[in-house]
Structure formats: structure tokens, C-alpha cells
């Protein structure tokens, strides 16, 4: 059945209301039971508005995170909120860099403080922090052992594979 398209570039359109879209996205995030917001200070170089010169200073940054639920639930990427076919509480956790934020600032509705990152480097970049190189090498060995156990190479997209 034919329907008229009422789009006109000079008129108000559904696509023009970005404030409404941002509000709806914010509501969706708040309704997500694993959604968290934490704040971290990060060293940033910014241009001074008055002098026009570059300045280095600490800035308080908002970081949005998604926690994974409890034992048996699907592992969730802390950055994007994407669910993986791997389960919490299994050996598949070794494929991810697991972090527990015990700072008291996690306010997710699921009550979890467990976050899974793709790698320690991902965690460092996203959370503006540093991970001990010894811990990174231990994680690499653990991940490589799990990959060998399930028969995948390092180059494989191992996080998107259903592991039994």
C-alpha cells in the first residue's frame, strides 16, 4: 500500500529533534540494570580560553560502564554493554580482563561490581589508569592457555565464539 512521505527539509522532522533522542537514550541507559557511571580524574592538555596557551591539568571525567550479572549470566562488555555468549563463573572468564570496582561508586540495579574488558590495555585506556605489567603478562598466559584449551589461535576473534 502506498503512503505519502511528509518529509520536508525546511519543516520540523523526526530526525531534527536531537535533544529528544538524547533524552530517550539517557532513559534507556538508566533503565538498564547493569549501567553504571563512575568519575575519574584524568591528566589532559587543554587550551586556556583567556591566554590561548596549552595547559596540563587534571579533569574529572564521566565514565559509563556496564556490569555483568552474577554466576551463570552472560558476560557483558564493560565499555559497550554488548553481551557475549560466554558465561560468568566459567573458565571463559579467562578470555576477558575481569575487574571488580570495590570503591563503592557502582550504582547498578543488578548490584554487581564486576566488569569484563577485552584486554588490560582496553581497561587502561577506558578507565584512565595503569595495570602492573606483571599482571598483564599473567593475564596473557591465562588467556592463551584457555584459547589453546578450546582450540583457537590468538588471531581468532575468540570473544565471539560460543564456547562449551
PEQUIKA-V985306 format. One record per residue. RES is the residue in one letter. D_CENTER is the distance of its C-alpha to the mean C-alpha in Angstrom with 2 decimals. Layout:
res:RES d_center:D_CENTER
res:RES d_center:D_CENTER
This chain:
res:X d_center:42.97
res:X d_center:42.80
res:X d_center:41.00
res:X d_center:41.28
res:X d_center:38.29
res:X d_center:38.53
res:X d_center:36.16
res:X d_center:37.83
res:X d_center:36.23
res:X d_center:38.20
res:X d_center:37.44
res:X d_center:34.48
res:X d_center:32.14
res:X d_center:29.17
res:X d_center:27.05
res:X d_center:28.20
res:X d_center:26.77
res:X d_center:23.39
res:X d_center:23.58
res:X d_center:23.95
res:X d_center:21.06
res:X d_center:18.74
res:X d_center:20.26
res:X d_center:19.71
res:X d_center:16.00
res:X d_center:15.77
res:X d_center:17.87
res:X d_center:15.76
res:X d_center:12.65
res:X d_center:15.14
res:X d_center:16.60
res:X d_center:13.50
res:X d_center:14.33
res:X d_center:10.93
res:X d_center:9.73
res:X d_center:9.99
res:X d_center:10.87
res:X d_center:11.91
res:X d_center:14.02
res:X d_center:14.71
res:X d_center:17.67
res:X d_center:17.35
res:X d_center:20.42
res:X d_center:20.90
res:X d_center:23.92
res:X d_center:25.07
res:X d_center:28.32
res:X d_center:30.72
res:X d_center:31.92
res:X d_center:35.45
res:X d_center:36.22
res:X d_center:33.98
res:X d_center:33.24
res:X d_center:29.94
res:X d_center:28.89
res:X d_center:26.45
res:X d_center:25.05
res:X d_center:22.29
res:X d_center:20.20
res:X d_center:18.21
res:X d_center:14.75
res:X d_center:12.57
res:X d_center:8.88
res:X d_center:7.01
res:X d_center:5.05
res:X d_center:5.94
res:X d_center:8.62
res:X d_center:10.74
res:X d_center:14.33
res:X d_center:17.38
res:X d_center:19.55
res:X d_center:19.97
res:X d_center:17.02
res:X d_center:14.67
res:X d_center:11.79
res:X d_center:8.43
res:X d_center:5.35
res:X d_center:3.22
res:X d_center:0.68
res:X d_center:4.09
res:X d_center:5.81
res:X d_center:8.18
res:X d_center:10.81
res:X d_center:12.65
res:X d_center:16.38
res:X d_center:16.25
res:X d_center:17.06
res:X d_center:16.32
res:X d_center:19.48
res:X d_center:20.61
res:X d_center:21.06
res:X d_center:18.15
res:X d_center:15.89
res:X d_center:17.44
res:X d_center:15.65
res:X d_center:12.31
res:X d_center:11.88
res:X d_center:12.04
res:X d_center:11.77
res:X d_center:13.58
res:X d_center:13.60
res:X d_center:17.28
res:X d_center:17.76
res:X d_center:18.49
res:X d_center:16.07
res:X d_center:13.85
res:X d_center:15.34
res:X d_center:13.81
res:X d_center:16.67
res:X d_center:16.25
res:X d_center:16.97
res:X d_center:14.52
res:X d_center:13.18
res:X d_center:11.78
res:X d_center:8.31
res:X d_center:8.15
res:X d_center:7.05
res:X d_center:9.18
res:X d_center:11.49
res:X d_center:12.66
res:X d_center:12.79
res:X d_center:9.11
res:X d_center:8.83
res:X d_center:11.87
res:X d_center:10.95
res:X d_center:7.74
res:X d_center:9.58
res:X d_center:12.96
res:X d_center:14.61
res:X d_center:16.68
res:X d_center:17.01
res:X d_center:20.60
res:X d_center:21.77
res:X d_center:23.55
res:X d_center:20.43
res:X d_center:18.83
res:X d_center:22.10
res:X d_center:22.25
res:X d_center:18.84
res:X d_center:20.06
res:X d_center:23.25
res:X d_center:21.74
res:X d_center:19.48
res:X d_center:22.57
res:X d_center:24.74
res:X d_center:22.62
res:X d_center:22.56
res:X d_center:26.32
res:X d_center:26.82
res:X d_center:25.38
res:X d_center:27.08
res:X d_center:24.38
res:X d_center:24.45
res:X d_center:21.85
res:X d_center:21.85
res:X d_center:21.03
res:X d_center:17.74
res:X d_center:17.70
res:X d_center:14.40
res:X d_center:15.86
res:X d_center:19.16
res:X d_center:20.49
res:X d_center:21.71
res:X d_center:24.62
